Amino acid sequence: MAAEQTAAQKLLGDFAPELVRLTDDVLFGEVWASEGLSQRDRSLVTVATLVALYRGDQLAFHLPLALQNGVTKEELVEAITHIAFYAGWPNAMSAITQLKGIVEGAESADAS
């Protein structure tokens, strides 16, 4: 049975194999695996950075990952609200809208 593909493999496949390797092996294999911060804290830092830099495409992956890593919806809402004052209202509004969709989608799936 073939191993399940990573998100990077699904997204880029053979199109950019070196970027996939660096993403899987270095970013998630080494950086995210480092014991210096917990997965939860790494997720919170990553989400904050992505909101500040207006990287909504990456938030679509990292918001659910943050929830999976133990960051609560309430903590994400609070962090994004706080970021609004430092990184801009549009950034926060876009991020909070994405988070709302993710949370409501998960709640709908749980209710089914």
N, C-alpha and C positions, 0 to 999 in steps of 0.2 A: 504494500500500500504506500502511495506517495505521501510525503510529508505535506501538511497544509502550508500553503503559500503565505508569506508575510504580507502585510499591507503594502510595503514597498514593491514586493514582487508582483502583486496583483495590479498595482498602479502602473509600474514601469516595465515589468517583465524583462524581455531581452532588449528593450529599447535603450536602456542606460544601465547595463549590468554593473558597472563599477560604482555608480551612485547607489544602486540597490545594495551592493555588498557593504559599502561604507555605512549606509543607513542601518542595515541589519547587524553587522559585526561590530562596528565602532560605536555608532550613536546608541543603539539599543543594547548591543552586546557588552560594551565596556562602560560608556558614560552613564547610561541609565542603571547599569548593574553595580556601579561603584557604591561602596558602603558609606560614603560621606554624607549622603542625604537619603531619606526614605523615599520610596516610590511615590508616596502621597505628597511629600514636600516637593519632589521634582515636578510632579504634575501641577501643583499650585504655582510654582515659579514659571513653568513653561506656559501655562494658560495666561498668567499675568503678562508675560513678555509678548505672547501672540496678540493679546488684546491691545496692548500698548502700540504694537507695530502694525495693527490693522491687518492681521493675517487670518482672515476668516476661513480660507480654504484649509488651513492647518488646524484651526479650532474645531472643525468638523470631526477630526480624528481625536484631538487632545481633550475636548470636553468630556466625551464618553469615557476616555481612558482615565481622566481625573476622577470621575465618579466611581469607576471600577477600582481605582487605587485608594479609595476611602475618603476623598474630598467630598463633603456633603453638598447638596444643592444649595443650602443656606450659606455655606462658606463661599461657594462660587459666586452667588448673587452678591454677597457682601464684598468680596474681592473686586468684582467687576464694577460695582457702585463706587468703591474707593478709587479705582483706576480712572473712572470718568473725570475726576478732578485733576488728575495729573497727565493723562494721555489723550483726553478729548472725549466729549460727549458722543460724537458719532461712533467712535471705536467701541465705547461701552454699550451703546444702544444696539449696535450690530451683534456684539457678543452675547448680550442678554437675550436677544431675540433667538439666536441660535440655541442657547442653553434652554430656553423655554420650549422650543420645538423638540429638543432631544429628551427633556424630562417628560413632556406630555406624551411623546411617542412611546417612551418606556412605560409610562403609567397605563397607556392604552393597551400595550402589549401584555402587561401584567393582568389587566382586567379581563382579557380574552380567555 
